[in-house]
Amino acid sequence: NAAFFDLWLRLQITENIVRFKAQVHDDIIGQCKPEHEEYVIPIIRERMARGIMVRGRMMVIPNDAKWGALDWKALKD
C-alpha cells in the first residue's frame, strides 16, 4: 500500500502522466500514453519491489509488469 501510494502521488498527482484506475488483489490497473511507457514502467517496477522488514529479515516480493494492451483482459493471457 505504501508503494502504491508513492506511485500515485508521484506519477498521477505530481507529474500527471499516469491514471491509476483500480487495485484488484495484487494487480494495479492504470493507463498512460505510449510515449511515457519507457519512463513509467521502470519506476513502477522499482517502487513495487520495495522491501519490507519482517521479523528482522528483508522481504522483497518480485513483480511482473505487463503493459501495452487496450484492455485488462488482454494482459491476463
C-alpha positions as CSV (number, residue, x, y, z in Angstrom):
1,N,0.0,0.0,0.0
2,A,2.8,2.4,0.8
3,A,4.5,1.8,-2.6
4,F,1.2,2.2,-4.4
5,F,0.6,5.5,-2.6
6,D,4.1,6.7,-3.6
7,L,3.4,5.8,-7.2
8,W,0.0,7.5,-7.2
9,L,1.4,10.7,-5.6
10,R,4.4,10.9,-8.0
11,L,3.0,9.7,-11.3
12,Q,-0.6,10.8,-11.2
13,I,-0.8,13.8,-8.9
14,T,2.6,15.4,-9.2
15,E,3.7,14.5,-12.8
16,N,0.2,13.9,-14.2
17,I,1.3,11.2,-16.7
18,V,-0.5,8.1,-15.4
19,R,-4.1,7.4,-14.4
20,F,-4.3,4.6,-11.9
21,K,-7.8,3.1,-12.3
22,A,-8.0,0.3,-9.7
23,Q,-6.2,-2.0,-7.4
24,V,-7.5,-5.6,-7.7
25,H,-5.9,-8.0,-5.3
26,D,-2.3,-7.8,-6.3
27,D,-2.8,-6.0,-9.6
28,I,-2.6,-2.3,-10.2
29,I,-4.5,-1.2,-13.3
30,G,-3.7,2.1,-14.9
31,Q,-3.1,3.9,-18.1
32,C,-0.6,6.2,-19.7
33,K,0.2,7.4,-23.2
34,P,2.6,5.1,-25.1
35,E,5.3,7.8,-25.2
36,H,5.5,7.7,-21.4
37,E,5.9,3.9,-21.1
38,E,9.7,3.8,-21.1
39,Y,9.8,6.3,-18.3
40,V,6.9,5.0,-16.2
41,I,7.4,1.2,-16.3
42,P,10.8,1.1,-14.6
43,I,9.6,3.4,-11.9
44,I,6.6,1.2,-11.2
45,R,8.7,-2.0,-11.1
46,E,11.3,-0.5,-8.8
47,R,8.8,1.0,-6.3
48,M,6.6,-2.1,-6.2
49,A,9.6,-4.3,-5.4
50,R,10.5,-2.2,-2.4
51,G,11.4,-4.5,0.5
52,I,9.8,-4.6,3.9
53,M,11.4,-5.8,7.2
54,V,9.6,-8.8,8.6
55,R,10.9,-10.3,11.9
56,G,14.4,-8.9,11.3
57,R,14.6,-10.1,7.7
58,M,14.1,-8.2,4.5
59,M,11.2,-9.5,2.3
60,V,11.0,-8.4,-1.3
61,I,8.2,-9.6,-3.5
62,P,9.1,-9.6,-7.2
63,N,6.7,-8.2,-9.7
64,D,5.8,-8.8,-13.3
65,A,4.8,-5.6,-15.0
66,K,2.7,-6.0,-18.1
67,W,1.6,-3.2,-20.4
68,G,0.7,-2.3,-24.0
69,A,-2.8,-3.8,-24.2
70,L,-6.0,-2.0,-25.0
71,D,-8.0,-3.8,-22.2
72,W,-7.2,-5.5,-18.9
73,K,-8.3,-9.0,-20.1
74,A,-5.6,-9.0,-22.8
75,L,-2.9,-8.6,-20.1
76,K,-4.2,-11.7,-18.2
77,D,-3.4,-14.1,-21.0
